[in-house]
Amino acid sequence: MANQPLPINHHAHITTLGQLKKSGYKPRTVKQELRENLIRKLRLKEDVFPGIFGYDETVIPDLQRAILAGHHINLLGLRGQAKTRIARLLINLLDDYMPVVAGSELNDDPLQPLSVFAKNLIAEHGDNTPVAWMHRDDRYTEKLATPDVSVADLIGDADPIKAATLKLPYSDERVIHFGLIPRAHRAFSSLTSCPTCRPAFRCRCSTSCRKAIFRFAVSRCGCRSTSSSCSPPTQRTTPTAAAS
């Protein structure tokens, strides 16, 4: 049986890890959230992508099949064809609230902590570890791709000031300044207008992000979603939703 999201009002009184465990909460991946909430909306005949017109027989069915199958999604098309708008609307398929370890940069799941910060906090406080609740509107970040965007902006890099202050080697996770994708753990991140980036960056991005995505997040950056095209804007075609 699929895991059911907690009722919306649960976030009002669950403030510790112990209370979260007693509530029956079970971790789910972003893909599972999308799939199960899409099924619920389809059964209730709700509008999954409000404000998107003209794609009822083309793009939207392809998107729904890709989400149901748990595929990665590429949105390809010319300028002004609602690719970024569709990406933003995907957060409507997430749960209303998501529990996180309070103070975590990586939105750590209290039952499946990822960062050193969260693991140490749970080891120290146990069931008294503070739990915060993140609304689905806060689970989407977006960055416009410009020629000066670097892989470090997306993945992160070692911070020499942190290393010197904490007296830690660069190999320690605690000296890393996390980029867009790690901060979007259990959420979405979007890099739009990818063709404006340098060709070398797009090549490194498609390699580096693919490695980081599987660890940190379900992300729509260069290797999953291209949000614009180099083609002339006067040419109008229907954007294609391709699943891989």
C-alpha positions in Angstrom: 0.0 0.0 0.0 1.3 3.5 -0.9 2.4 5.7 1.9 -0.2 8.4 2.7 0.9 12.0 3.4 0.2 13.3 6.9 -2.9 15.5 7.3 -2.2 19.2 6.7 -2.8 20.1 10.4 -0.1 17.6 11.6 2.6 20.2 11.2 1.0 22.4 13.9 1.8 20.0 16.8 4.6 17.8 15.6 7.8 19.5 16.6 10.2 16.7 17.5 11.5 13.5 16.0 9.8 11.4 18.6 6.4 12.9 17.8 7.0 12.4 14.1 7.8 8.7 14.6 4.6 8.2 16.6 2.5 9.9 13.9 3.2 7.1 11.5 5.1 9.2 9.0 7.2 7.3 6.4 9.7 8.9 4.1 8.9 9.1 0.4 10.9 10.2 -2.6 9.9 13.2 -4.7 8.9 10.9 -7.5 6.7 8.9 -5.2 5.0 12.2 -4.0 4.5 13.3 -7.6 3.0 10.0 -8.7 0.7 9.4 -5.8 -0.6 13.0 -5.7 -1.1 12.9 -9.5 -3.2 9.7 -9.2 -5.3 11.4 -6.5 -5.9 14.5 -8.6 -6.8 12.4 -11.7 -9.3 10.4 -9.7 -10.8 13.6 -8.4 -10.7 15.0 -11.9 -8.8 18.1 -10.7 -6.9 20.4 -13.1 -3.3 19.2 -12.8 -1.8 22.1 -14.7 -4.1 25.1 -14.3 -3.5 28.0 -16.7 -1.8 25.8 -19.4 -3.9 25.8 -22.5 -3.6 24.0 -25.9 -1.6 21.0 -24.6 -4.5 18.8 -23.4 -3.8 16.2 -26.1 0.0 16.6 -26.5 2.3 17.7 -23.8 0.2 17.2 -20.6 -0.7 13.5 -21.3 3.0 12.9 -22.0 4.0 14.6 -18.7 1.4 12.6 -16.8 2.6 9.3 -18.2 6.3 10.2 -17.4 5.4 11.1 -13.8 3.4 7.9 -13.4 6.3 5.9 -14.7 8.8 7.7 -12.5 10.8 9.0 -15.5 13.1 12.0 -15.8 11.5 14.7 -17.9 12.9 17.0 -20.6 10.9 20.0 -21.7 12.1 21.1 -25.2 10.6 23.9 -27.2 10.9 27.5 -28.4 10.6 30.6 -26.3 7.3 31.5 -24.8 5.8 28.0 -24.8 5.1 27.6 -21.0 8.0 25.3 -20.3 9.1 27.2 -17.1 5.5 27.7 -16.1 4.9 23.9 -16.3 8.0 23.3 -14.2 6.7 25.7 -11.6 3.3 24.1 -11.5 4.8 20.7 -10.7 5.1 21.7 -7.0 1.3 21.4 -6.9 1.9 17.7 -7.0 3.9 17.7 -3.8 2.6 17.2 -0.3 1.4 20.4 1.4 4.0 20.2 4.1 7.2 18.2 4.4 9.1 17.5 7.7 12.8 18.5 7.8 15.5 18.6 10.5 15.3 22.1 11.8 18.2 24.2 10.7 19.4 21.8 8.0 20.7 23.3 4.8 19.8 20.2 2.8 16.2 19.8 3.9 17.2 16.5 5.7 14.5 14.0 6.3 14.4 13.4 10.1 14.1 9.6 9.5 16.7 9.5 6.7 19.3 12.3 7.5 21.9 13.0 4.8 24.1 15.8 6.1 26.7 15.7 8.9 24.8 18.5 10.6 21.5 16.5 10.8 23.2 13.2 11.7 25.1 14.9 14.6 22.0 16.7 15.8 20.0 13.5 15.9 22.8 11.6 17.6 23.0 14.4 20.3 19.2 15.0 20.9 17.6 11.7 19.8 13.8 11.8 19.8 14.0 15.4 21.0 15.6 16.6 17.8 13.6 19.6 16.6 11.5 19.1 13.4 10.4 22.0 11.1 7.8 21.9 8.4 8.5 23.1 4.8 5.6 24.2 2.6 5.6 23.0 -0.9 5.9 26.6 -2.2 9.3 26.7 -0.6 10.4 23.5 -2.4 11.2 25.1 -5.7 14.2 27.2 -6.7 15.0 28.7 -10.0 18.1 30.2 -11.6 18.4 32.0 -14.9 21.3 30.6 -16.9 23.7 33.3 -17.9 27.2 33.1 -19.4 28.8 33.7 -16.0 27.0 30.7 -14.3 29.5 28.1 -13.1 29.2 24.5 -11.9 30.0 25.6 -8.4 26.8 27.7 -8.4 24.9 24.5 -9.0 26.8 21.9 -7.1 28.8 24.0 -4.6 32.5 24.3 -3.6 34.8 24.2 -0.6 34.7 27.5 1.3 38.3 28.4 2.4 36.9 30.8 5.1 34.8 28.0 6.6 37.8 25.7 6.5 40.1 28.2 8.2 37.5 29.2 10.8 36.5 25.6 11.7 40.1 24.4 11.3 39.0 21.5 9.0 40.5 20.1 5.8 38.8 20.8 2.5 37.7 17.2 2.3 35.4 17.7 5.3 31.7 18.2 4.3 31.3 20.9 6.8 33.4 23.3 4.8 31.3 23.0 1.6 29.2 25.9 0.5 26.3 24.0 -1.1 24.9 25.1 -4.5 21.5 25.2 -6.0 21.1 21.4 -6.4 22.1 20.2 -2.9 19.9 22.9 -1.4 17.0 21.6 -3.4 17.3 18.1 -1.8 13.7 16.7 -1.6 12.6 19.6 -3.8 12.9 21.0 -7.3 15.6 23.2 -8.9 15.3 24.8 -12.3 18.0 26.2 -14.6 16.3 28.1 -17.4 17.6 29.4 -20.7 20.4 26.9 -20.9 21.5 27.8 -24.4 22.8 31.2 -23.1 25.4 29.3 -21.1 28.9 28.7 -22.4 29.2 25.4 -24.4 31.9 24.1 -22.0 29.7 24.8 -19.0 26.8 22.9 -20.6 29.0 19.9 -21.1 30.3 20.0 -17.6 26.8 20.6 -16.2 25.3 17.6 -18.0 28.0 15.5 -16.4 28.4 17.0 -12.9 24.7 17.5 -12.4 23.8 14.0 -13.4 26.1 12.7 -10.8 24.9 15.0 -8.1 21.2 14.7 -8.9 21.0 11.0 -8.0 22.4 11.8 -4.5 20.8 15.1 -3.7 17.6 15.9 -5.6 15.1 15.4 -8.3 16.2 18.4 -10.4 15.4 20.0 -13.7 18.7 21.4 -14.7 20.5 21.0 -18.0 20.5 17.3 -18.1 16.8 17.0 -17.4 15.1 20.0 -18.6 16.0 22.7 -21.2 13.8 25.7 -20.7 14.5 27.7 -23.9 15.9 27.3 -27.4 18.4 29.0 -29.6 15.8 28.9 -32.5 14.3 32.2 -33.6 11.3 33.2 -31.5 9.2 33.8 -34.5 8.9 30.1 -35.2 6.1 28.6 -33.2 6.0 24.8 -32.5 4.5 22.7 -29.7 7.0 21.9 -26.9 7.8 18.3 -26.5 7.8 16.4 -23.3 10.3 13.6 -23.6 10.8 11.0 -20.9 14.0 9.0 -20.5 
